[in-house]
Amino acid sequence: MPDDPKLTPEALAAHYFPSLAVAPFDSAAEQREAWLRFLDMLCAAMLLYREENGGEAAAFRCGLGQERELAQLLLPRAPAAFLCRETFSAVLENLLLRGGLTAESGLSTPWDSLLALIEPDLPGLVGLLASFAASHSRRYERVFGALQEQTQPMGMPTVGLVEDLCLLLSPLEPSGSPLLDPDSLTGSLIWLPTPAPAGFSRLCRPLSLHPAVYDYLTGSEAAPGALEEYAALLSPQEDPGVPIGKPELELAAGLAAQLIGEGGLLHLQGPAGCGKTFFAHCLGRQLGAAVLALDAGLLLRLPPQQQRQAALDAARFCLLGNALLLVRRLDAGPEDADSARALLTLLHSCVPLLLVSSQAENPACMPAGVQRHTIALARPDKQVQLDLWREFSSRLPLPLSPAVSLEELCSRYDLTPGQIRSVLTDAAALCAAQELTELGLDQLTGAVRAACRTNLGECATRLSAPFTWEDLKVDAKAGQDLRRACDRLRRRGTVNLTYGFNRKLPYGRGLSILLYGPPGTGKTMAAQVIANDLGLDLYRIDLAQISSKYIGETQKNLSSVFDNARYSNAILFFDEADALFAKRTDVSTSNDRYANAETAFLLQKVEEYPGVTILATNHTQNFDPAFRRRITFQINLVQPDAALRLKIWQSVFPPEAPLDPSVEFDRLAERAELTGSGIKAAAVSAAYAAAAGEGSITLPLLRQAAAEELRKSGRLVEDYELM
């Protein structure tokens, strides 16, 4: 700086800016250095002004002094004449002009981008510059400390200091700038919430730049940080896959651009798992922007203040990182509707475009008076799912085994785009760990069941399904019908897609099977065999938990089970189903009316369910005729005859069982008219008797056990009668 203490504003400006070239900046660093020189010029001017003008320097709002100086502050005086304003304002206008030329040249700098986002007034601009300088270099600690006459320099500019610096450029309105208030909406995105010292005015409030804003201005890449607990970042560099079957992204991108210009909300609506987040990722990739997917279900569990802070962190990240903000799972219950509405209102005020996704067509928590456009996304049909299977499998490092039929997988399972991709990825990883060279059907089936497994609540219990067709001994007609039922599910894609029946069957595409016959004929085992053969989980519905004496509770429990299982690719097994599917009667009392309503509701739910429903009963005559008409397969598991009983006896013992080689089952099968369940129980009883005697399983032990099983069923028979 020149030695002459009587510097004119022109000389001071010429020292920091020898020329005001009208040219774009060559780099963001050059622009940053120019703005810091501008701040240095203002600070130097203020220091020199205070030194030269003494009492007149009291016009600065942060000045403190001794008693005489304090008394001077109260004397009336004319406003100070800042002769530097015209000169310094010309420097400011030159910096802003050069920033505009830089943007027009194609170079986007963080400083200009931030100014375009927050559109600051003069105090906001100077405050941003001063707080950035404080975070950038420690030399400003002494400078700001001297200007604020602090005994212990804290390095942060105050609101008062910023307004004093602005007086060197232009007169200020007494109200000050709302941007300098860290509690305001825009201020909370820029500053840390640093309160003023207790007992001091707003002018003493320090301005501390948020670390994320400082990182952005210095060119550091933004990271979600603590938001990772509530959000996922979907990068535009990561290929989410081909949005098969979704609306044209070009149209959606144009709509998004329109809403950004006008300030609006883009609502992605559709059932769970239909690919709303997937579509948002594709949209962000189309626009060249990342998508921060904020989970409203997790966020609304936080206390209100933490919700607000997380929302501001998300908005700040998206603003600084040029990312789209998606609020997903926005299906808040009545108790969270007010919190969700406040959350959306806050986020909509912060970001130019807000994406939200929900299952409901018109969520009650949507803010009023906000321009909104809805894109309805349907769960992909079988043809789209088949296309997705083909598309995603073509990207795998391992080829599919020749035994894998994508058409059959598509017929068996109803999956979302994300689930299909996840299943293929998990199965490929498992094959790689097992050092396999092909992606097999077992790995795919296991991955599907793991991806779809869900909790159906207290009303359902998942059953193991270890049995195969070799374990199931039924008559030829029943066995043929059971295999036909499994084939129907496997060929569902061919009939609905290739043959075009999907246009004729808008609903009722599920598979329902009624297994009826005497107790012990293998109805539960048949359900387990079907589940094993199709690679589906089997859930037995607890009728005691479903039924309720309170009006409407039974329908509510049934609806919960079917809704939770709708996309689980699970088999629902209703044992003793006649208790629920009873005949409707003439209405003579209110109880009759409610009972009939329950039956009608159950008929509707079974017909709507897209998966497999198996019902077992010993009393088929009790079923409502309308329901029997809707059953896809009605399979009678009859009491086994002698020939079938012989097969069951021959197959019931494991290879390890110490069965006496002399045992012949012909006579036992002919005389002991047991069901399959009874034969298995007799075999187990004989095995325990043999283990107690430390011997083999002999024919006398088998006769004794068979006679005991017959007596359980009400027949009085002695062991010798079975010889």
C-alpha positions, 0 to 999 in steps of 0.5 A: 500500500502506498505510504501516503496516509491521505489516500483518496478513494480513487488511489485506494481502488487503483491500488487493489484494482489497477484496471477494471477490465471488462473480461471474463475470469479465466478460472474460479480461483481468479474470481475468488481472489478478486473478490477477496481483494475487494473485501481487503479494499473495504476493510483497509478503507474503513481502517484508514477512515477511522484513523483519519476522521476520529469522531466522525468515524462513530458513524460506523455501527460497531464502534466502541470507545472510552467515555468521551468518545461514547459521549461524542456518539450521542451528539447530533451530526449530519450523516457522514459523507462517504466519498468512496461510494462511487469509486468502490461501487464501480469496482463492485459492478465490474466484478459482477459484470465479469462474473456474468461474462464468465458464465456466458463464456461457458465457465460456471464458477461456484461463486456466481452459481451461489449468487444466482441461487440466493440472489443476495442484496448488498449486505447479503453479498458483503456478509457472504464475502466476509464470512468466506474470508474468515473461513479462508484465512486467519489473517482476517481474525486481526482485521475483523477484531480491530474493526470490531474493537474486540479484545479477543478476536474471534475471526467471525464478522458480525452483522454490524461489521457487515453493515458498516462495510456496506456503508462504504458502498451505499446507504442502508435502510434502517431495517437491515437485510433479512439475508443476514438473519441466520434464522430466516429461511435463506439465512439458515441455508447459508449460515451456522445457527450462531446466536448473538452473545447474551444481552447484545443486539442483532448487530453483534450476532456473528456470521459463520459460514456453513461448512458445506457452503465454504466447501462448495465455494472452494470447489470441494465435492458435496457429500450427504454426510449425516443425511446418509442415515435418512437418504440415498444419493442416486448418482447420474453416473450410475446407470439405473437401467432402461426405464422399460414401460415407464412414461417417456422421460423426455416429456417428464424432463420437459415438465420438470424444467417447466416446474423448475422455472415456475416453482412446483412439485412433481408427484410420482404416484403408484403402488408400492414397488412400482419403480417410483424411485427408479423413475426418479433416478432415470429422470435425474440421469436424463437431466444430468443431475443426482437425486437425493432420495429422502426417506419421509418414513424415517425422517418423520420419526425425528423430533420437529427440530431435528426434522427441520435441520435434516430438511435444511441439510438436504435442501442445502446439499441439493442446491449446492450440488445441483441435485434433485430432491425426492421425498419418498414414502410420503404416506404419512398416517393421520398422526403425522400429516401435519408434520409431513405438510410442514416438511414439504412446505419447508422443502418446497420453499428451499428448492426450485423443484421438489419430487415426492412419491407416494402410493396415495393419489392425493396425500392429505399432507400435500401443501396447499396452493403449490403447483403440482403435477402427478405422474402415475406409475403402474406396477409393471405387467408381465410383458414389461417384467419379462423385458426387464428380466432380459435387459438386466440379465444381459448385463451380468458377468455370468451367463444364464444356465440353459435350464433357466427360462426367463418366461417361466420365472416371469410367470411364477413371480411378480417383481418390480424393476428394482427387485429383478435387478437385485435378484439377478445381482445377488444370484450372480454374487452367490454363483461367483462365491461358489465358483460357478460359471453359470447362473442357475435356477436354484440361485435365482429362486433363492434370491427371489424368495429372499427379496420377497420375504415379508412379515404378514403379522401375527395372522400368518406363520411361514411353513417349511416346504421340504416335501417333493412329489416323491413324498406325496402319495395320492391317487392318480387323479389328485396327483394329475390335478396338483401337477396341472395346478403348478403348470398353470402358474408356470404357463401363466405368462404364455397364456396371458402374454403370448395368447393375449388373454391379459386383455380379457382378464383385467383381474382374477389372474391368481391361482386358487386351489381347494383341497378337500377330503377326510382328515389325514389324506395329505392336504397340508403335505400337498400344499407344501409340495406345491410350494416346494415345486414352485419355489414359493414361500408358504404361509399358513393363515391362523384363523383364530387371529383372523376371526373376531367377534367385533364388527368389521375386525375380521375384514380388517384382519383379512385385508391386512393379510392380503395387502401385505402378501400382495407382492410377496410372491407367497402362497396363502394356506387356509387350513380348515377353511370352511370356518371362513368360507361358509355359505351365506344365509338368508338375512334374518338378524343383524348377525346374519348380515355381518356374517354374509358381508365377511364371506362376500369380502373374503370372496373379493379378496381371494379373487383379487389376489394375484398369487396362489391361494390354497384352501383345505377343508374336511367339509366341502359341503359347507362352502359357499357356492359362489366361492366354489365357482371361483376356485381354479382347481378343486382337488379331492384327496380321497381315503387311500385304497389298499394299493395306495396304502402299500406305497405309503408304507413302503416310502414312509421309512427313511433309509437309516431306519432299522426296519426288519428286512423280513417286514412285508406290508401287503397284509398290513396295507390291506387290513389297516385302513389308515390315511397317509397321516395315520400310516406316518404316525404308526411308523413313528410310534413303531420306531420309538418302540424299537428304539426303547427295546434297542431292536429293529422295527418289526412287523408286530410293532407295526401292527400294534402301532397301526391298531392304536391309530385305528382306535384313535379314529374310533375303530375297535380293532386288535393287533391279531386282526391285522395279521 
